[in-house]
Amino acid sequence: MYYRKGVERLNTVISFSCPAYLALRLSDENIPPREKSRWISEAIRMKLDGMNAESIQDVSTRRLMAALLSRDDVDAHLKEELLRRLNQSKN
């Protein structure tokens, strides 16, 4: 337990699996290692709170492509092409 600005916070270590495209997106963000836990915690908090920090117009094409990969209603052939292009654009 540690204190920050008078607020008590309890941290706990958790481990989870995520799809490879999310790990790629996370690595693309170039988050410093010491900040990664805070960044992920904030993303989880935003999702749980129902917050959406950006509109669809503000989202990069790469992020839109990655989001389509996670949808069940996207054709398998389109998913293959999206994954190919995401991997290609990383290089």
DRENPA-3360 file (N, C-alpha, C; in nm, 2 decimals, always signed):
BEGIN
1 = MYYRKGVE = +0.08/-0.12/+0.00/+0.00/+0.00/+0.00/+0.09/+0.12/+0.00 ~ +0.05/+0.22/-0.08/+0.12/+0.35/-0.07/+0.02/+0.47/-0.08 ~ +0.07/+0.58/-0.04/-0.01/+0.70/-0.03/+0.04/+0.80/-0.14 ~ -0.06/+0.86/-0.20/-0.03/+0.96/-0.30/-0.13/+1.08/-0.29 ~ -0.08/+1.19/-0.26/-0.17/+1.31/-0.25/-0.28/+1.28/-0.15 ~ -0.25/+1.21/-0.05/-0.35/+1.19/+0.06/-0.45/+1.08/+0.02 ~ -0.44/+1.01/-0.09/-0.53/+0.91/-0.13/-0.47/+0.77/-0.11 ~ -0.53/+0.69/-0.04/-0.48/+0.55/-0.02/-0.51/+0.46/-0.14;
9 = RLNTVISF = -0.41/+0.40/-0.19/-0.43/+0.31/-0.31/-0.36/+0.18/-0.28 ~ -0.43/+0.07/-0.31/-0.38/-0.06/-0.30/-0.35/-0.12/-0.43 ~ -0.23/-0.15/-0.47/-0.20/-0.21/-0.60/-0.19/-0.36/-0.58 ~ -0.23/-0.44/-0.68/-0.21/-0.58/-0.68/-0.16/-0.62/-0.82 ~ -0.08/-0.72/-0.83/-0.03/-0.77/-0.95/-0.13/-0.87/-1.01 ~ -0.17/-0.85/-1.14/-0.25/-0.94/-1.21/-0.18/-0.98/-1.34 ~ -0.22/-1.09/-1.39/-0.17/-1.14/-1.51/-0.29/-1.19/-1.60 ~ -0.28/-1.16/-1.73/-0.39/-1.20/-1.82/-0.33/-1.21/-1.96;
17 = SCPAYLAL = -0.40/-1.29/-2.04/-0.37/-1.31/-2.18/-0.45/-1.21/-2.26 ~ -0.40/-1.16/-2.37/-0.47/-1.08/-2.46/-0.44/-1.11/-2.61 ~ -0.52/-1.08/-2.70/-0.49/-1.11/-2.84/-0.36/-1.04/-2.89 ~ -0.30/-1.11/-2.98/-0.17/-1.06/-3.03/-0.18/-0.91/-3.08 ~ -0.29/-0.88/-3.15/-0.30/-0.75/-3.21/-0.31/-0.64/-3.10 ~ -0.36/-0.67/-2.98/-0.36/-0.58/-2.88/-0.22/-0.56/-2.82 ~ -0.14/-0.66/-2.81/-0.01/-0.65/-2.77/+0.07/-0.57/-2.87 ~ +0.05/-0.59/-2.99/+0.12/-0.51/-3.10/+0.08/-0.36/-3.08;
25 = RLSDENIP = -0.05/-0.33/-3.06/-0.09/-0.19/-3.05/-0.03/-0.13/-2.93 ~ -0.02/-0.21/-2.82/+0.04/-0.16/-2.70/+0.18/-0.12/-2.72 ~ +0.25/-0.21/-2.79/+0.40/-0.19/-2.81/+0.42/-0.07/-2.91 ~ +0.32/-0.04/-2.99/+0.32/+0.07/-3.09/+0.31/+0.20/-3.01 ~ +0.25/+0.20/-2.90/+0.23/+0.33/-2.82/+0.36/+0.38/-2.76 ~ +0.46/+0.30/-2.76/+0.59/+0.35/-2.70/+0.58/+0.40/-2.56 ~ +0.51/+0.33/-2.48/+0.49/+0.37/-2.34/+0.62/+0.33/-2.26 ~ +0.67/+0.42/-2.18/+0.79/+0.38/-2.10/+0.75/+0.27/-2.01;
33 = PREKSRWI = +0.84/+0.17/-1.99/+0.81/+0.05/-1.90/+0.76/+0.09/-1.76 ~ +0.81/+0.19/-1.70/+0.76/+0.23/-1.57/+0.62/+0.29/-1.57 ~ +0.57/+0.33/-1.69/+0.44/+0.39/-1.70/+0.33/+0.29/-1.75 ~ +0.38/+0.17/-1.80/+0.29/+0.08/-1.87/+0.17/+0.04/-1.77 ~ +0.20/+0.00/-1.65/+0.09/-0.04/-1.56/-0.01/+0.07/-1.54 ~ +0.04/+0.19/-1.52/-0.06/+0.31/-1.50/-0.14/+0.33/-1.62 ~ -0.08/+0.32/-1.74/-0.15/+0.34/-1.87/-0.25/+0.23/-1.89 ~ -0.22/+0.10/-1.86/-0.32/+0.00/-1.87/-0.43/+0.01/-1.77;
41 = SEAIRMKL = -0.39/+0.05/-1.65/-0.50/+0.07/-1.54/-0.59/+0.18/-1.58 ~ -0.54/+0.28/-1.64/-0.63/+0.39/-1.68/-0.72/+0.35/-1.80 ~ -0.67/+0.27/-1.89/-0.75/+0.22/-2.00/-0.86/+0.13/-1.95 ~ -0.83/+0.05/-1.85/-0.93/-0.04/-1.79/-1.04/+0.04/-1.71 ~ -0.99/+0.14/-1.64/-1.08/+0.23/-1.56/-1.18/+0.30/-1.66 ~ -1.12/+0.35/-1.77/-1.21/+0.42/-1.87/-1.31/+0.33/-1.93 ~ -1.27/+0.21/-1.96/-1.37/+0.11/-2.01/-1.48/+0.08/-1.91 ~ -1.44/+0.05/-1.78/-1.53/+0.02/-1.68/-1.62/+0.14/-1.65;
49 = DGMNAESI = -1.57/+0.26/-1.66/-1.65/+0.38/-1.64/-1.74/+0.42/-1.76 ~ -1.72/+0.35/-1.87/-1.80/+0.38/-1.99/-1.75/+0.50/-2.06 ~ -1.63/+0.54/-2.03/-1.58/+0.67/-2.10/-1.52/+0.63/-2.23 ~ -1.53/+0.72/-2.33/-1.47/+0.71/-2.46/-1.39/+0.84/-2.48 ~ -1.26/+0.84/-2.48/-1.18/+0.96/-2.48/-1.18/+1.02/-2.62 ~ -1.21/+0.95/-2.72/-1.20/+1.01/-2.86/-1.32/+0.97/-2.94 ~ -1.35/+1.05/-3.04/-1.45/+1.01/-3.14/-1.39/+0.93/-3.25 ~ -1.47/+0.87/-3.33/-1.43/+0.78/-3.43/-1.34/+0.86/-3.53;
57 = QDVSTRRL = -1.37/+0.99/-3.55/-1.29/+1.07/-3.65/-1.14/+1.08/-3.60 ~ -1.12/+1.08/-3.47/-0.99/+1.10/-3.41/-0.90/+0.97/-3.40 ~ -0.96/+0.86/-3.43/-0.89/+0.73/-3.42/-0.81/+0.70/-3.55 ~ -0.69/+0.66/-3.53/-0.60/+0.63/-3.65/-0.66/+0.51/-3.73 ~ -0.62/+0.51/-3.86/-0.66/+0.40/-3.94/-0.61/+0.27/-3.89 ~ -0.49/+0.27/-3.84/-0.43/+0.15/-3.78/-0.51/+0.09/-3.66 ~ -0.56/+0.18/-3.58/-0.64/+0.14/-3.46/-0.77/+0.09/-3.50 ~ -0.83/+0.16/-3.60/-0.96/+0.11/-3.66/-0.95/-0.03/-3.71;
65 = MAALLSRD = -0.84/-0.05/-3.79/-0.82/-0.19/-3.84/-0.80/-0.29/-3.73 ~ -0.73/-0.26/-3.63/-0.71/-0.35/-3.52/-0.84/-0.37/-3.45 ~ -0.92/-0.27/-3.43/-1.05/-0.29/-3.37/-1.14/-0.38/-3.45 ~ -1.14/-0.37/-3.58/-1.22/-0.46/-3.67/-1.18/-0.61/-3.65 ~ -1.05/-0.63/-3.62/-1.01/-0.77/-3.60/-1.08/-0.84/-3.48 ~ -1.12/-0.76/-3.38/-1.18/-0.82/-3.26/-1.33/-0.84/-3.27 ~ -1.39/-0.79/-3.38/-1.53/-0.81/-3.40/-1.57/-0.94/-3.46 ~ -1.68/-1.00/-3.41/-1.73/-1.13/-3.45/-1.80/-1.12/-3.59;
73 = DVDAHLKE = -1.85/-1.00/-3.63/-1.92/-0.98/-3.75/-1.84/-0.95/-3.87 ~ -1.71/-0.96/-3.86/-1.62/-0.93/-3.97/-1.57/-1.06/-4.04 ~ -1.58/-1.06/-4.17/-1.55/-1.18/-4.25/-1.41/-1.22/-4.23 ~ -1.38/-1.35/-4.23/-1.25/-1.41/-4.20/-1.15/-1.36/-4.30 ~ -1.19/-1.35/-4.43/-1.10/-1.30/-4.53/-1.05/-1.15/-4.51 ~ -1.15/-1.07/-4.46/-1.11/-0.93/-4.43/-1.02/-0.93/-4.31 ~ -1.04/-1.02/-4.21/-0.96/-1.02/-4.09/-0.81/-1.06/-4.14 ~ -0.80/-1.15/-4.23/-0.67/-1.19/-4.28/-0.60/-1.08/-4.34;
81 = ELLRRLNQ = -0.67/-1.00/-4.43/-0.61/-0.89/-4.49/-0.58/-0.78/-4.40 ~ -0.66/-0.75/-4.30/-0.63/-0.65/-4.20/-0.50/-0.69/-4.12 ~ -0.50/-0.81/-4.08/-0.38/-0.86/-4.00/-0.25/-0.85/-4.09 ~ -0.26/-0.88/-4.22/-0.15/-0.87/-4.31/-0.10/-0.73/-4.32 ~ -0.20/-0.64/-4.33/-0.16/-0.49/-4.35/-0.11/-0.44/-4.22 ~ -0.17/-0.48/-4.10/-0.12/-0.43/-3.97/+0.03/-0.47/-3.95 ~ +0.06/-0.60/-3.99/+0.19/-0.65/-3.97/+0.29/-0.58/-4.07 ~ +0.24/-0.55/-4.19/+0.32/-0.49/-4.29/+0.35/-0.34/-4.25;
89 = SKN = +0.25/-0.27/-4.20/+0.28/-0.13/-4.17/+0.36/-0.11/-4.04 ~ +0.38/-0.22/-3.97/+0.47/-0.21/-3.85/+0.62/-0.21/-3.89 ~ +0.64/-0.28/-4.00/+0.78/-0.29/-4.05/+0.83/-0.17/-4.12;
% end
